[in-house]
């Protein structure tokens, strides 16, 4: 097992009674994940602003364990970290 930093965004809206969440992939080091946090927060806020919605966003880099084979297989979707 190897350490992976998973980027998670939690979003709340004034007119919705639930918390929305979205994962933004994994990274091999905490520094890379922390850099992406700011980019993701700004992206979410900008997108919701363009839609005319108010949103509160918090992002987290969570350390978890991953299998090394996840890094040797080709990625199946674009835009995913690890």
Order of alpha helices (4+ residues) and beta strands (2+ residues): beta-beta-alpha-beta-alpha
